Amino acid sequence: MDYSFLGASGLQVSTFSFGTMTLGGEGRFAAMGNVQVEEARRLVEICIDAGVNLFDTADMYSNGRSEAVLGRALGTHRKEIVLATKVFNRLEPGTNKAGLSRRHIIEGCEDSLRRLETDYIDIYQSHGFDSYTPLEETLRAYDDLIRAGKVRYIGCSNYAGWQVMKALATSERLGISRYISEQINYSLLARDAEHELVPVGLDQDVGIMVWSPLQAGLLSGKFRRDAGKPAESRLNALDAPGNIDQERLYNIVDALGEIAQGRGVSIAQVALNWVTRKPGVDTVIIGARNEVQLQDNLAAATWKLSDEEVERLDQVSAIALPYPHWHQQKFGAERNPPAKHVR
């Protein structure tokens, strides 16, 4: 397992991290998995044995149950690992129970600390953008939590590029802690982030944490051209994130299958490996319903795609540039080269 510094921080994170959406099994998250404490302990051990040091959760996963299961499963490993969770979404009815107000952030932090059975959160992340709360209020609340020793670093998730930039500028103006990471949906099927979010991460040294690198299982190898619906998939009960072009999906999976067959690995490993090769990506979050699935996903860290294989997958998954990017490339390429590949 390789490690990278997360953004401009001194915090090192593993190439693959463990996402805990499958833990807890309550409400709408039951369709994603129903991993409870004993099985979660085994998954944690497998991850740590493979070199994984980052474990990511959120207060909304199974209405807090995921955090509780993870906290119990980590046990004595807590000090060895980097623990990340999120705040933003509503867990219960009532006013001031959602968003990124000072009140909800501090209340959410206290609740997450209790469920996780820990004294501090390594990376506390905004799970979405709050259009109603001033960024000054949100970021000062985070800064106060850092000063109190309850949070070490802060990050954002599901922000637009301009929202990330505005938050960074606000932190700089106020002289307070800034987001060190952005957690984004990024996969062969979801490359929209390359237009704004990846460039802002590279330019501002904000580390990229990738969620759903297999696009809710569509790139796992279970979905093949002219094949029936798989018996077991979260997509049997849930919709995939984003809008899916079926023909493009099958073209990508066909290419993944040919590369996988040639290398003697799974299609999922090829799809995961591709994401790790993209500029600015510091860690890729993988989840699992069981040990077999987890072991196979983690094996993607033991080999690397060739430059030629990456280029082939880039081409088959390419999407059109939106405005103003196509205009800048067509009429101003001399002054607007493609995003750099290293920080």
Phi, psi and omega in degrees: 000131176267163181227150178227151170287133183280108181059223181271008182273174174263012182272124180264135180231152182285153179306318174249140175236163185258122177263141191248029178295338180276355180272139174107306174066036180246149177061218182292345180280351178299331180290341182269338180159162180222050182282124179253183195305310185297314179292324178298323177300318180294319178295320177299316180297318179299315179298311182296320177298329180276353179101004178291131178238357181245127178239123187245133178219191177201150181297331184281343182295118182052036176053043178096344183294326179299315178300316182296317179294316180296315180303317179290321183291326181294319178052235183287352179281352187309314185285346180277338193246168174259122185251125181237138173217181189220159177221146175162311190282160180279130175253343182207159180289163177121158178287155178061027180249016179207163176093196185237039173288161176304315182300311184290323179297312183291318177296317179296322179297314180299319180293319180293320177301318180295313182294321182281352180056050181218165180265345183207155176249129182290311179230111178258122191242141170286121185280352177193176180265135180256107183286345184266327183269130177301140179300329178301318179294313180301309186288327175292324177297315177299316181299321178295322178294323177295315180296331179279353179083010181270342179224142180263314181220163177234153178213173178233164180213139177065030172273157168278163182302316181293331179289321174299312183297319179296320179296317179297317180295322179295315178299317180295319181295322182273348181069038181236177184301142181249162173296129177263349184214157170230127179261120189228153172281121184210125178198176175301333178271338183237087183251011179302328182299340181291344183279322183229313188289317177295314178301319180291326176296316179293315184291321185257005180057049173257122184292145180258124172251120186266129171250152182053055178293343176257012178047063177057030176095352180296334180255020182276346184103352180283334183255111182235155179301133178061021177252156179288169179293134180296148182293327183235112177196143178298336181286352174290338181241346184230157174273147176291148176294140178081180178263126187254122172274108187300317181296317177298319178304310184290328174296318178295314182295324176301314180294318177300318181296320180292318178293318180298317180296319180293331182262348182072036179233176180278159175300319180301318180298320180295315180297320179292318181299321179301316182296321181295339182273357186275147183303136174085349183281121180261328178207147181243122184273124177241145175241177180197144174275335185206175184295319183298314179297318181295314180301318181294316179298317181295334179296343177295344179278352186265000180208169182225139173296148174285163177300324180293320179293320177299316180296321179297316179290325175302316184291316184288339182254005185301145175234158183292145176286133176276167173288141007267008187295320179295326181291318179295322179286324183282320187246353181221031185299330181300326182252002182224072180291162176302159181306138179296155185264355175221155178284000000 
